[in-house]
Amino acid sequence: ACGSALAKPVAMGLPHLVRPAFRTGGLAAFGPLILESPGKRRLDFGRFSQRPQALGHTSWACLETPNPNVRKFERVTPSAVASDSLAAARGRLLGLEGVANVFVPTNDTAENVWLSVTRSSGASWEVLTPNIEALLSELQDVVREEGTSSSTSSDRGTRPGSGSENAGNIEAGSIEAEITEVLAARVRPSVQADGGDVELVRFDAATGQVTLMLRGACRGCPQSAVTLQDTILRALKHFVPEVRSIIAEEPPDEDAETNPFADISWAHDGQADTSGIRALSKAGTPFFSMFAGMKVEGAMLRRVRFMSRLELAGRTPEHIFVNCADCKAKRTIEDPQDLLRADKGNTTGQAAVVICPTCCVLISP
């Protein structure tokens, strides 16, 4: 899962996979996928988080995830609560001050009931957590009042084992079916243990490229790229040799038009505007790199020639997901409001983020 030891290289040498599965049998019968290095250090790819313990009177446990802006809330006492019931309460959770998004996976049973909550910029978990747990403790009352009519969610998962929203269209015995099986048996349990989820979007047989959708705590997680390339890709290539590469696609956000806190997906279409970039810099607009907010100046700034313009129009997203079709760059701008703050020295009210050596995105309120 994101940020776990599974996403880190073994110091004693490149791990190799042992106990391979064969296509003639189910993957689940082979147990956890083990990575073993020459130094005999073993990593259990199929590990599960320990069952959390509830604190105080609440029957829900709040768990940290590798994504600092997301917490996982898991039911730790027996209950008839199902995921459809959690989805029915999603609207009330989103109504809490400081909650930006809620991910509810779909489960067939009431076992291992959980959800992930994404906080808004500047929100404190110390304040949010007791409010969320109090609302979840009243979940049965919420369900009785509202039923399951509000179960539709822009950040909602699929049935465990399906691995994809269009899994019903996947032909049995196809490469897509094999990929879906690997995700269900080898990847999703570990990712869900950290409050995230992963789904198959498509497989390109000509290039061997797998496109996945990351949800929950995986969305916007600083470690998701490492997990995607170092862990998930290795597992898929091992069990499905046709797989050669892997990319992530941002989930559609149906709340984007009505939720001012919704994340923004931005298709960067940079236009040549060298003079405009120089004028912005001369007027005091800061240009930031993608590395820890460092400013781009001097020779580095003179290389930037293409710019796209993104107006927030009053929106305050936690993340801006930037995709460039030309250079294939995929970047995540975290907390864009922080770049515009006057108390941090921004006197122009706008900021530019350099996403590659020649391109930038100008962000305006």
Residue frames as qw, qx, qy, qz and C-alpha x, y, z in Angstrom:
[[0.000, 0.887, 0.461, 0.000, 0.00, 0.00, 0.00],
 [0.277, 0.837, -0.054, 0.468, 1.03, 3.61, -0.39],
 [0.120, -0.795, 0.402, -0.438, 4.04, 4.49, 1.72],
 [0.892, -0.387, 0.207, -0.108, 4.41, 1.06, 3.29],
 [0.447, -0.537, 0.655, 0.288, 7.56, -1.02, 3.28],
 [0.729, 0.340, 0.579, 0.136, 6.23, -2.69, 0.16],
 [0.445, 0.884, 0.119, 0.076, 6.90, 0.43, -1.86],
 [0.183, -0.877, 0.432, 0.101, 10.51, 0.72, -0.73],
 [0.727, 0.460, -0.509, 0.007, 13.43, -1.04, -2.43],
 [0.903, -0.407, -0.017, 0.135, 15.27, -3.75, -0.54],
 [0.101, -0.911, 0.385, 0.110, 18.69, -2.46, 0.44],
 [0.589, -0.384, 0.687, 0.181, 20.41, -5.81, -0.09],
 [0.146, -0.105, 0.787, 0.590, 19.67, -5.99, -3.80],
 [0.498, 0.048, -0.296, -0.814, 16.81, -5.95, -6.27],
 [0.593, -0.025, 0.701, -0.395, 14.13, -8.33, -4.96],
 [0.315, 0.107, -0.775, -0.537, 12.94, -11.17, -7.12],
 [0.733, -0.134, 0.071, -0.663, 9.58, -12.87, -6.97],
 [0.046, 0.164, -0.984, 0.044, 9.21, -16.40, -5.68],
 [0.300, 0.327, 0.844, -0.300, 6.28, -18.79, -5.55],
 [0.221, 0.143, -0.382, -0.886, 4.85, -17.81, -8.98],
 [0.623, 0.305, 0.549, -0.466, 1.23, -18.50, -9.82],
 [0.188, -0.001, 0.810, 0.555, 0.22, -20.30, -12.97],
 [0.390, 0.068, -0.192, -0.898, -2.63, -19.29, -15.22],
 [0.485, -0.142, -0.814, -0.288, -4.21, -22.72, -14.87],
 [0.437, -0.463, -0.711, 0.297, -5.20, -22.04, -11.26],
 [0.185, -0.921, -0.252, -0.233, -6.65, -19.27, -9.13],
 [0.303, 0.605, -0.382, 0.630, -4.33, -16.72, -7.61],
 [0.538, -0.634, 0.202, -0.519, -5.88, -16.82, -4.18],
 [0.976, -0.183, -0.114, -0.006, -4.71, -20.39, -3.63],
 [0.714, 0.353, -0.296, 0.527, -1.08, -19.30, -3.61],
 [0.544, -0.644, -0.305, 0.442, -1.29, -17.15, -0.50],
 [0.062, -0.935, 0.050, 0.346, 0.55, -13.84, -0.12],
 [0.704, 0.637, -0.112, 0.294, 2.96, -12.77, -2.84],
 [0.680, -0.633, 0.099, 0.357, 6.46, -12.86, -1.35],
 [0.447, 0.834, -0.265, 0.188, 9.37, -10.73, -2.45],
 [0.855, -0.436, 0.109, 0.260, 12.72, -12.20, -1.54],
 [0.225, 0.905, -0.362, -0.008, 16.15, -10.58, -1.84],
 [0.704, 0.353, -0.569, 0.235, 19.57, -12.26, -2.01],
 [0.041, 0.370, -0.649, 0.664, 19.96, -11.36, 1.66],
 [0.291, -0.304, -0.906, 0.051, 16.80, -13.37, 2.44],
 [0.169, 0.218, 0.378, -0.884, 14.82, -10.33, 3.54],
 [0.041, 0.404, 0.865, 0.295, 11.19, -11.09, 2.81],
 [0.248, 0.107, 0.109, -0.957, 8.42, -8.65, 2.08],
 [0.219, 0.385, 0.893, -0.085, 4.83, -9.86, 2.28],
 [0.088, -0.101, -0.367, -0.920, 2.90, -8.12, -0.49],
 [0.451, -0.439, -0.645, -0.434, -0.34, -9.62, 0.74],
 [0.258, -0.136, -0.668, 0.685, -0.07, -8.28, 4.28],
 [0.270, -0.730, -0.490, -0.392, -3.10, -6.93, 6.08],
 [0.071, -0.540, 0.360, -0.758, -3.20, -4.24, 8.75],
 [0.177, -0.140, -0.874, 0.429, -3.82, -5.44, 12.28],
 [0.245, -0.688, -0.624, -0.276, -7.40, -5.14, 13.43],
 [0.067, 0.441, -0.254, 0.858, -7.66, -1.73, 15.13],
 [0.294, -0.432, -0.759, 0.388, -9.04, -1.22, 18.60],
 [0.110, -0.798, -0.347, -0.480, -11.74, 1.32, 19.32],
 [0.284, 0.103, -0.450, 0.840, -10.96, 4.10, 21.76],
 [0.257, 0.014, 0.345, -0.903, -13.37, 5.22, 24.45],
 [0.554, 0.293, 0.602, -0.494, -17.09, 4.77, 23.82],
 [0.545, 0.547, -0.274, -0.574, -16.97, 4.85, 20.04],
 [0.867, 0.065, 0.494, 0.011, -17.26, 1.69, 17.95],
 [0.672, 0.719, 0.000, 0.177, -15.13, 3.24, 15.21],
 [0.674, -0.449, 0.171, 0.561, -11.34, 3.49, 15.03],
 [0.338, 0.928, -0.107, -0.119, -9.51, 6.33, 13.29],
 [0.844, -0.138, 0.292, 0.429, -6.39, 5.13, 11.49],
 [0.005, -0.768, 0.333, 0.546, -3.63, 7.17, 9.92],
 [0.852, 0.443, 0.254, 0.118, -2.83, 6.51, 6.26],
 [0.638, -0.063, 0.226, 0.734, 0.28, 7.25, 4.18],
 [0.129, 0.604, 0.315, 0.721, -1.63, 10.25, 2.84],
 [0.205, -0.126, -0.518, 0.821, -1.48, 12.94, 5.57],
 [0.329, 0.004, -0.032, -0.944, -4.74, 14.48, 4.35],
 [0.727, -0.116, -0.480, -0.477, -6.74, 11.26, 4.55],
 [0.292, -0.281, 0.800, -0.442, -7.79, 9.15, 7.56],
 [0.483, -0.103, -0.806, -0.326, -9.42, 5.74, 7.51],
 [0.502, -0.234, 0.449, -0.701, -12.37, 5.12, 9.82],
 [0.463, 0.065, -0.863, -0.191, -13.03, 1.44, 10.45],
 [0.754, -0.409, -0.023, -0.514, -15.82, -0.28, 12.35],
 [0.212, 0.411, -0.842, 0.278, -14.26, -2.41, 15.10],
 [0.407, 0.012, 0.758, -0.510, -17.36, -3.92, 16.75],
 [0.177, 0.280, 0.904, 0.269, -19.88, -6.34, 15.20],
 [0.291, 0.458, 0.189, -0.818, -22.59, -4.47, 13.34],
 [0.574, 0.490, 0.653, 0.073, -25.14, -4.84, 10.58],
 [0.155, 0.837, -0.110, -0.513, -23.83, -1.66, 8.96],
 [0.757, 0.274, 0.453, 0.384, -23.07, -2.22, 5.27],
 [0.361, -0.116, 0.250, 0.891, -21.34, 0.00, 2.74],
 [0.024, -0.579, -0.558, -0.593, -24.65, 1.14, 1.26],
 [0.413, -0.811, -0.394, 0.130, -25.50, 2.47, 4.71],
 [0.486, -0.447, 0.067, 0.748, -22.20, 4.34, 4.82],
 [0.227, 0.241, 0.476, 0.815, -22.93, 5.79, 1.40],
 [0.192, -0.765, -0.554, -0.265, -26.28, 7.00, 2.71],
 [0.464, -0.795, -0.178, 0.349, -24.43, 8.95, 5.41],
 [0.614, 0.107, 0.183, 0.760, -21.88, 10.37, 2.99],
 [0.065, 0.746, 0.280, 0.601, -23.87, 13.57, 2.47],
 [0.517, -0.846, -0.105, -0.072, -23.84, 14.31, 6.19],
 [0.766, -0.320, 0.107, 0.548, -20.13, 13.62, 6.41],
 [0.443, 0.380, 0.262, 0.769, -19.50, 16.06, 3.57],
 [0.183, -0.853, -0.270, -0.407, -21.57, 18.61, 5.46],
 [0.676, -0.623, -0.125, 0.372, -19.06, 18.63, 8.33],
 [0.127, 0.967, -0.219, -0.006, -16.80, 21.65, 8.34],
 [0.266, -0.680, 0.672, 0.120, -13.31, 20.59, 7.29],
 [0.682, 0.073, 0.721, 0.099, -14.34, 17.51, 5.26],
 [0.196, 0.521, -0.438, -0.706, -13.41, 17.76, 1.58],
 [0.650, 0.205, -0.581, -0.445, -14.27, 14.28, 0.33],
 [0.667, -0.240, 0.622, -0.335, -15.40, 10.84, 1.47],
 [0.441, 0.305, -0.774, -0.338, -14.55, 7.52, -0.16],
 [0.731, -0.120, 0.492, -0.458, -16.92, 4.62, 0.50],
 [0.134, 0.248, -0.907, -0.312, -15.93, 1.18, -0.87],
 [0.788, -0.056, -0.150, -0.595, -18.73, -1.21, -1.73],
 [0.079, -0.266, 0.942, -0.188, -18.78, -4.43, 0.31],
 [0.552, -0.181, -0.685, -0.439, -21.10, -7.42, 0.02],
 [0.634, -0.463, -0.598, 0.162, -21.10, -8.02, 3.80],
 [0.308, -0.926, -0.017, -0.216, -20.84, -6.01, 6.98],
 [0.835, -0.345, 0.039, 0.428, -17.36, -7.35, 7.71],
 [0.532, -0.138, 0.168, 0.819, -14.44, -4.94, 7.61],
 [0.147, 0.878, 0.421, 0.173, -16.66, -1.88, 7.20],
 [0.452, -0.449, 0.013, 0.771, -14.65, 1.28, 6.62],
 [0.385, 0.866, 0.255, 0.193, -14.43, 4.58, 4.77],
 [0.570, -0.057, -0.014, 0.819, -11.79, 7.21, 4.07],
 [0.008, -0.945, -0.301, 0.125, -12.20, 10.91, 4.81],
 [0.546, 0.306, 0.055, 0.778, -10.17, 13.64, 3.11],
 [0.240, -0.724, -0.348, 0.545, -9.78, 16.83, 5.08],
 [0.324, 0.909, 0.154, 0.209, -9.93, 20.35, 3.65],
 [0.526, 0.431, -0.259, 0.686, -6.89, 22.56, 3.56],
 [0.048, -0.477, 0.367, -0.797, -6.01, 23.79, 7.05],
 [0.783, -0.415, -0.155, -0.437, -8.42, 21.45, 8.83],
 [0.116, -0.515, 0.773, -0.352, -7.20, 19.78, 12.02],
 [0.588, -0.076, -0.792, -0.145, -7.64, 16.06, 12.60],
 [0.155, -0.084, -0.737, 0.653, -7.84, 16.73, 16.33],
 [0.385, 0.206, 0.230, -0.870, -11.05, 18.67, 15.70],
 [0.591, 0.187, -0.487, -0.616, -12.40, 16.60, 12.82],
 [0.325, 0.093, -0.941, 0.028, -11.95, 13.09, 14.23],
 [0.118, 0.219, 0.795, -0.554, -14.38, 13.29, 17.18],
 [0.484, 0.366, 0.062, -0.792, -17.01, 14.95, 14.98],
 [0.529, 0.267, -0.680, -0.432, -16.70, 12.22, 12.34],
 [0.213, 0.002, -0.955, 0.209, -16.81, 9.43, 14.93],
 [0.286, 0.253, 0.564, -0.732, -19.88, 10.97, 16.56],
 [0.586, 0.345, -0.196, -0.707, -21.69, 11.09, 13.23],
 [0.477, 0.216, -0.826, -0.209, -20.71, 7.53, 12.37],
 [0.014, 0.040, 0.886, -0.462, -21.91, 6.33, 15.78],
 [0.463, 0.380, 0.400, -0.694, -25.36, 7.64, 14.83],
 [0.093, 0.219, -0.743, -0.625, -25.20, 5.87, 11.48],
 [0.042, 0.341, 0.938, 0.040, -28.23, 3.64, 12.04],
 [0.146, 0.692, 0.446, -0.549, -30.39, 6.70, 12.71],
 [0.121, 0.536, -0.373, -0.747, -29.08, 8.32, 9.54],
 [0.030, 0.020, -0.910, -0.413, -29.90, 5.21, 7.52],
 [0.097, 0.512, 0.829, -0.202, -33.43, 4.98, 8.91],
 [0.147, 0.720, 0.205, -0.647, -34.10, 8.60, 8.03],
 [0.243, 0.661, -0.381, -0.599, -32.53, 8.73, 4.59],
 [0.933, 0.249, 0.249, -0.073, -32.38, 5.14, 3.40],
 [0.645, -0.210, 0.471, 0.564, -29.88, 4.48, 0.66],
 [0.478, 0.816, 0.324, 0.030, -31.10, 7.03, -1.85],
 [0.083, 0.956, -0.272, -0.077, -27.88, 9.04, -1.61],
 [0.853, -0.273, 0.375, 0.240, -25.57, 6.12, -2.25],
 [0.691, 0.621, 0.097, 0.357, -24.23, 7.55, -5.48],
 [0.453, -0.795, 0.157, 0.372, -20.76, 8.96, -4.94],
 [0.523, 0.813, -0.255, -0.007, -18.16, 10.49, -7.20],
 [0.134, 0.614, -0.749, 0.212, -15.46, 8.85, -5.13],
 [0.819, -0.201, 0.374, -0.386, -17.08, 5.53, -4.46],
 [0.153, -0.407, 0.878, 0.199, -15.42, 2.17, -4.93],
 [0.697, 0.118, -0.511, -0.490, -16.55, -1.00, -6.65],
 [0.928, -0.294, 0.039, -0.227, -17.38, -4.43, -5.33],
 [0.344, -0.630, 0.691, 0.083, -14.32, -6.16, -3.93],
 [0.628, 0.015, 0.757, 0.181, -13.01, -8.59, -6.45],
 [0.571, 0.749, 0.337, 0.000, -14.43, -6.74, -9.43],
 [0.568, -0.294, 0.235, 0.732, -11.54, -4.32, -9.63],
 [0.086, 0.006, 0.415, 0.906, -13.30, -2.17, -12.21],
 [0.435, 0.334, 0.317, -0.774, -16.55, -0.37, -12.80],
 [0.697, 0.399, -0.296, -0.517, -16.84, -2.12, -16.20],
 [0.257, -0.339, 0.904, -0.038, -15.76, -5.52, -14.86],
 [0.688, 0.298, 0.581, -0.316, -18.99, -7.03, -16.16],
 [0.639, 0.720, -0.102, -0.251, -17.84, -6.26, -19.71],
 [0.056, -0.644, 0.754, 0.113, -14.53, -8.12, -19.32],
 [0.858, 0.190, -0.381, -0.287, -14.41, -11.38, -21.23],
 [0.831, -0.442, 0.335, -0.043, -13.51, -14.45, -19.20],
 [0.880, 0.027, 0.288, 0.377, -10.00, -15.70, -19.96],
 [0.427, 0.827, 0.026, 0.364, -8.89, -12.37, -21.44],
 [0.508, 0.226, -0.351, 0.754, -5.81, -10.41, -20.39],
 [0.262, -0.511, 0.085, -0.814, -8.11, -7.90, -18.72],
 [0.836, -0.417, -0.218, -0.281, -9.67, -10.69, -16.67],
 [0.817, -0.038, -0.357, 0.451, -6.24, -11.86, -15.53],
 [0.212, 0.377, -0.241, 0.869, -5.24, -8.32, -14.56],
 [0.534, -0.515, -0.058, -0.667, -8.48, -7.91, -12.64],
 [0.902, -0.297, -0.314, 0.005, -7.82, -11.17, -10.79],
 [0.626, 0.125, -0.352, 0.685, -4.32, -10.07, -9.81],
 [0.087, -0.464, 0.131, -0.872, -5.63, -6.74, -8.56],
 [0.716, -0.470, -0.162, -0.490, -8.36, -8.43, -6.53],
 [0.930, -0.256, -0.239, 0.112, -6.15, -11.11, -4.98],
 [0.750, 0.003, -0.160, 0.642, -2.77, -9.40, -4.71],
 [0.246, 0.316, -0.016, 0.916, -3.15, -5.64, -4.74],
 [0.340, -0.602, -0.251, -0.678, -6.50, -4.38, -3.48],
 [0.727, -0.558, -0.392, 0.080, -6.43, -6.04, -0.02],
 [0.615, -0.201, -0.178, 0.742, -3.13, -4.36, 0.82],
 [0.098, 0.322, 0.159, 0.928, -4.14, -1.01, -0.67],
 [0.476, -0.621, -0.390, -0.486, -7.52, -1.07, 1.09],
 [0.695, -0.424, -0.429, 0.391, -5.75, -1.78, 4.37],
 [0.356, -0.201, -0.094, 0.908, -4.33, 1.75, 4.06],
 [0.196, 0.645, 0.400, -0.621, -7.67, 3.35, 3.15],
 [0.222, 0.490, -0.423, -0.730, -7.28, 3.36, -0.62],
 [0.771, 0.297, 0.552, -0.109, -8.45, 1.37, -3.60],
 [0.027, -0.443, 0.620, 0.647, -7.41, 0.65, -7.18],
 [0.722, 0.441, 0.450, -0.286, -9.46, -0.22, -10.26],
 [0.453, 0.006, 0.650, 0.610, -8.64, -1.36, -13.77],
 [0.348, 0.632, 0.067, -0.689, -9.69, 1.20, -16.36],
 [0.794, 0.565, -0.095, -0.205, -8.25, -0.30, -19.54],
 [0.664, -0.356, 0.545, 0.369, -5.48, -2.45, -21.02],
 [0.482, 0.746, -0.274, -0.370, -3.80, -1.55, -24.31],
 [0.940, -0.010, 0.318, 0.119, -2.76, -4.84, -25.91],
 [0.655, 0.696, -0.053, 0.289, -0.63, -3.07, -28.54],
 [0.157, 0.753, -0.415, 0.487, 1.61, -1.33, -26.00],
 [0.636, -0.151, -0.689, 0.312, 1.10, -3.49, -22.92],
 [0.014, 0.261, -0.331, 0.906, 0.06, -0.45, -20.91],
 [0.315, -0.538, -0.775, 0.103, -2.34, -0.81, -17.98],
 [0.102, -0.455, 0.044, -0.883, -4.39, 2.20, -16.88],
 [0.384, -0.400, -0.774, 0.305, -5.56, 2.14, -13.28],
 [0.228, -0.728, -0.131, -0.634, -7.76, 4.46, -11.24],
 [0.383, -0.019, -0.670, 0.636, -6.59, 5.32, -7.71],
 [0.404, -0.673, -0.337, -0.520, -9.21, 6.16, -5.10],
 [0.709, -0.658, -0.244, 0.071, -9.50, 6.99, -1.42],
 [0.502, -0.776, 0.205, 0.322, -6.21, 7.57, 0.39],
 [0.691, 0.048, 0.441, 0.571, -4.28, 6.72, -2.79],
 [0.313, 0.803, 0.338, 0.377, -5.68, 9.78, -4.53],
 [0.019, 0.923, -0.143, 0.358, -3.16, 12.59, -4.17],
 [0.816, -0.540, 0.119, 0.168, -0.90, 10.50, -1.93],
 [0.056, 0.857, -0.480, -0.178, 2.77, 11.54, -2.24],
 [0.370, -0.371, 0.846, 0.101, 3.77, 7.85, -2.30],
 [0.791, 0.369, 0.375, -0.313, 1.22, 6.66, -4.87],
 [0.566, 0.714, -0.371, -0.181, 3.62, 6.99, -7.82],
 [0.034, -0.517, 0.847, -0.113, 6.19, 4.82, -6.04],
 [0.600, 0.035, 0.727, -0.332, 3.57, 2.22, -5.15],
 [0.742, 0.558, 0.083, -0.363, 2.24, 2.21, -8.69],
 [0.553, 0.681, -0.474, -0.072, 5.59, 1.64, -10.40],
 [0.056, 0.521, -0.816, 0.241, 7.57, -0.28, -7.81],
 [0.383, -0.053, 0.833, -0.396, 4.95, -2.58, -6.33],
 [0.699, 0.411, 0.382, -0.444, 1.80, -2.90, -8.42],
 [0.571, 0.655, -0.387, -0.309, 3.61, -2.96, -11.76],
 [0.047, 0.448, -0.892, 0.043, 6.01, -5.67, -10.59],
 [0.502, 0.085, 0.782, -0.360, 3.12, -7.85, -9.40],
 [0.698, 0.556, 0.156, -0.424, 1.20, -7.43, -12.65],
 [0.432, 0.660, -0.577, -0.212, 4.25, -8.11, -14.83],
 [0.185, -0.329, 0.914, -0.149, 5.02, -11.23, -12.81],
 [0.503, 0.241, 0.778, -0.290, 1.58, -12.80, -13.13],
 [0.602, 0.714, 0.344, -0.099, 0.61, -11.29, -16.52],
 [0.593, -0.216, 0.355, 0.690, 3.71, -11.11, -18.78],
 [0.332, 0.637, 0.478, 0.506, 1.81, -9.08, -21.39],
 [0.210, -0.961, -0.171, 0.058, 1.86, -6.09, -19.03],
 [0.671, 0.307, -0.070, 0.671, 4.76, -3.74, -19.77],
 [0.140, 0.202, -0.214, 0.945, 3.87, -0.41, -18.18],
 [0.231, -0.646, -0.713, 0.145, 1.32, 1.21, -15.91],
 [0.042, 0.283, -0.029, 0.958, -0.23, 4.67, -15.49],
 [0.019, -0.467, -0.732, 0.495, -2.88, 6.16, -13.21],
 [0.054, -0.473, -0.454, -0.753, -5.98, 8.05, -14.26],
 [0.126, -0.025, 0.470, -0.873, -7.80, 10.46, -11.99],
 [0.092, 0.463, 0.878, -0.080, -11.35, 9.42, -11.03],
 [0.043, -0.546, -0.398, -0.736, -14.19, 11.55, -12.39],
 [0.095, -0.219, -0.567, 0.788, -15.49, 14.06, -9.91],
 [0.059, -0.596, -0.697, -0.395, -19.24, 14.41, -10.29],
 [0.306, -0.803, -0.407, 0.310, -19.29, 16.96, -7.48],
 [0.505, -0.017, 0.103, 0.857, -16.85, 19.33, -9.20],
 [0.010, 0.519, 0.346, 0.782, -19.50, 21.81, -10.34],
 [0.497, -0.721, -0.289, -0.387, -21.29, 22.02, -6.99],
 [0.778, -0.545, -0.123, 0.288, -18.56, 21.29, -4.45],
 [0.180, 0.949, -0.224, 0.133, -16.12, 24.24, -4.14],
 [0.470, -0.661, 0.584, 0.002, -13.64, 21.97, -2.32],
 [0.944, 0.220, 0.244, 0.017, -13.54, 19.30, -5.04],
 [0.519, -0.385, 0.498, 0.579, -10.18, 18.49, -6.57],
 [0.496, 0.755, -0.069, -0.422, -9.54, 19.83, -10.07],
 [0.752, 0.047, 0.517, 0.407, -8.24, 17.83, -13.04],
 [0.183, 0.854, -0.120, -0.472, -6.47, 20.21, -15.41],
 [0.816, 0.328, 0.335, 0.338, -5.52, 19.29, -18.99],
 [0.252, -0.706, 0.202, 0.630, -2.50, 21.51, -19.60],
 [0.641, 0.599, 0.362, 0.315, -2.51, 22.92, -23.13],
 [0.407, -0.607, 0.055, 0.681, 0.48, 25.22, -23.03],
 [0.483, 0.832, 0.216, 0.165, 0.54, 28.12, -25.44],
 [0.627, 0.141, -0.046, 0.765, 3.77, 29.81, -26.48],
 [0.159, -0.934, -0.208, -0.242, 3.86, 33.02, -24.44],
 [0.684, 0.007, -0.266, 0.679, 7.45, 33.93, -23.62],
 [0.067, 0.433, -0.053, 0.898, 6.71, 37.66, -23.38],
 [0.603, -0.580, -0.207, -0.508, 3.72, 37.07, -21.10],
 [0.856, -0.312, -0.323, 0.257, 5.78, 34.85, -18.78],
 [0.502, 0.145, -0.205, 0.827, 8.52, 37.47, -18.54],
 [0.196, -0.528, -0.073, -0.823, 5.96, 40.20, -17.85],
 [0.758, -0.538, -0.293, -0.224, 4.38, 38.17, -15.04],
 [0.788, -0.177, -0.288, 0.515, 7.76, 37.54, -13.46],
 [0.286, 0.310, -0.085, 0.903, 8.71, 41.20, -13.71],
 [0.404, -0.565, -0.150, -0.704, 5.42, 42.20, -12.06],
 [0.265, -0.432, 0.666, -0.548, 6.19, 39.94, -9.08],
 [0.915, -0.047, -0.081, -0.391, 4.18, 36.80, -9.85],
 [0.411, -0.524, 0.746, -0.021, 6.05, 33.91, -8.18],
 [0.775, 0.309, -0.483, -0.264, 7.02, 30.87, -10.25],
 [0.625, -0.459, 0.586, -0.233, 7.27, 27.68, -8.19],
 [0.347, 0.304, -0.863, -0.204, 8.82, 24.35, -9.05],
 [0.818, -0.250, -0.377, -0.355, 7.20, 21.05, -8.16],
 [0.700, -0.001, -0.575, 0.423, 9.85, 20.42, -5.51],
 [0.462, -0.485, -0.509, 0.541, 8.91, 21.63, -2.02],
 [0.009, 0.942, 0.311, -0.125, 7.73, 25.06, -3.19],
 [0.507, -0.345, 0.240, 0.752, 11.13, 26.18, -4.48],
 [0.339, 0.828, 0.092, -0.437, 10.98, 29.26, -6.69],
 [0.737, 0.305, 0.384, 0.465, 12.09, 29.16, -10.31],
 [0.009, -0.940, 0.055, 0.338, 14.32, 32.08, -11.22],
 [0.202, -0.659, 0.566, 0.452, 17.17, 33.11, -13.50],
 [0.156, 0.329, -0.797, -0.483, 18.27, 30.66, -16.19],
 [0.146, 0.227, 0.959, -0.086, 15.66, 28.10, -15.18],
 [0.314, 0.646, 0.445, -0.536, 12.86, 30.62, -15.64],
 [0.230, 0.594, -0.386, -0.667, 14.19, 31.71, -19.04],
 [0.021, -0.083, 0.949, 0.304, 13.67, 28.16, -20.31],
 [0.273, 0.477, 0.770, -0.324, 9.92, 28.32, -19.57],
 [0.028, 0.094, -0.453, -0.886, 8.13, 29.22, -22.80],
 [0.364, -0.322, -0.706, -0.515, 4.64, 27.67, -22.65],
 [0.126, 0.019, 0.600, -0.790, 1.80, 28.54, -20.27],
 [0.291, -0.492, -0.730, -0.374, -1.80, 27.56, -19.57],
 [0.162, -0.289, 0.287, -0.899, -4.13, 29.60, -17.36],
 [0.401, -0.391, -0.828, 0.005, -6.32, 28.08, -14.63],
 [0.252, -0.415, 0.144, -0.862, -8.87, 30.27, -12.85],
 [0.104, -0.116, -0.914, 0.374, -10.13, 28.83, -9.57],
 [0.335, -0.418, -0.407, -0.740, -13.23, 31.04, -9.69],
 [0.536, -0.501, 0.237, -0.637, -13.67, 30.90, -5.93],
 [0.950, -0.105, -0.284, -0.073, -12.97, 27.18, -5.64],
 [0.250, -0.739, 0.587, -0.216, -10.58, 25.96, -2.95],
 [0.940, 0.110, -0.310, -0.087, -9.43, 22.50, -4.05],
 [0.728, -0.583, 0.340, 0.120, -7.04, 20.39, -2.01],
 [0.565, -0.202, 0.620, 0.506, -5.30, 19.19, -5.17],
 [0.551, 0.684, -0.141, -0.457, -4.95, 20.17, -8.81],
 [0.759, -0.056, 0.599, 0.250, -4.11, 17.18, -11.02],
 [0.286, 0.762, -0.290, -0.503, -2.23, 18.43, -14.09],
 [0.777, 0.116, 0.572, 0.234, -1.84, 16.34, -17.23],
 [0.164, 0.699, -0.357, -0.598, 0.13, 17.43, -20.30],
 [0.889, 0.355, 0.270, -0.105, -0.71, 15.54, -23.50],
 [0.522, 0.792, -0.312, 0.050, 2.44, 16.79, -25.26],
 [0.177, 0.606, -0.717, 0.296, 5.20, 15.94, -22.78],
 [0.727, -0.205, -0.649, -0.084, 3.15, 13.29, -20.91],
 [0.135, 0.229, -0.601, 0.753, 3.85, 15.03, -17.60],
 [0.552, -0.593, -0.530, -0.251, 1.49, 14.22, -14.72],
 [0.233, 0.232, -0.481, 0.813, 1.80, 16.49, -11.71],
 [0.409, -0.686, -0.601, -0.009, -0.15, 17.03, -8.49],
 [0.088, 0.467, -0.208, 0.855, -0.27, 20.56, -7.08],
 [0.447, -0.473, -0.716, 0.254, -1.13, 20.30, -3.39],
 [0.234, -0.748, -0.396, 0.478, -2.93, 23.09, -1.54],
 [0.418, 0.478, 0.285, 0.718, -2.85, 25.70, -4.35],
 [0.225, -0.920, -0.238, -0.214, -4.40, 28.28, -2.02],
 [0.674, -0.602, 0.037, 0.426, -1.18, 28.28, -0.04],
 [0.575, 0.130, 0.303, 0.749, 0.70, 29.55, -3.10],
 [0.078, 0.687, 0.367, 0.622, -1.63, 32.57, -3.36],
 [0.482, -0.748, -0.397, 0.223, -1.45, 33.75, 0.25],
 [0.170, 0.878, -0.089, 0.438, -0.46, 37.38, 0.76],
 [0.571, -0.769, 0.264, -0.119, 0.86, 36.65, 4.25],
 [0.854, -0.175, 0.359, 0.334, 3.47, 34.42, 2.61],
 [0.292, -0.493, 0.356, 0.738, 4.73, 37.17, 0.37],
 [0.306, 0.372, 0.713, 0.509, 2.51, 36.81, -2.70],
 [0.046, 0.466, 0.185, -0.864, 1.54, 40.37, -3.57],
 [0.217, 0.147, -0.553, -0.791, -0.01, 39.62, -6.97],
 [0.685, 0.095, 0.387, -0.610, -2.74, 37.17, -5.94],
 [0.915, 0.349, -0.087, -0.185, -1.68, 34.62, -8.57],
 [0.449, -0.575, 0.666, 0.158, 1.10, 32.07, -8.93],
 [0.732, 0.472, -0.410, -0.270, 2.65, 29.93, -11.64],
 [0.762, -0.352, 0.543, -0.012, 3.76, 26.33, -11.16],
 [0.344, 0.594, -0.650, -0.327, 6.42, 24.97, -13.51],
 [0.917, -0.048, 0.290, -0.269, 5.44, 21.38, -14.35],
 [0.887, 0.160, 0.206, 0.381, 8.37, 20.64, -16.70],
 [0.502, -0.292, 0.121, 0.805, 11.45, 22.58, -17.84],
 [0.104, 0.113, 0.407, 0.901, 9.47, 24.48, -20.51],
 [0.320, -0.522, -0.590, -0.527, 5.84, 24.58, -19.29],
 [0.032, -0.049, -0.609, 0.791, 3.94, 26.26, -16.47],
 [0.197, -0.634, -0.710, -0.236, 0.39, 26.64, -15.19],
 [0.008, -0.255, 0.206, -0.945, -0.73, 30.10, -14.06],
 [0.287, -0.510, -0.801, 0.126, -3.19, 29.82, -11.16],
 [0.094, -0.305, 0.042, -0.947, -5.53, 32.71, -10.42],
 [0.229, 0.140, 0.723, -0.637, -8.23, 33.04, -7.73]]
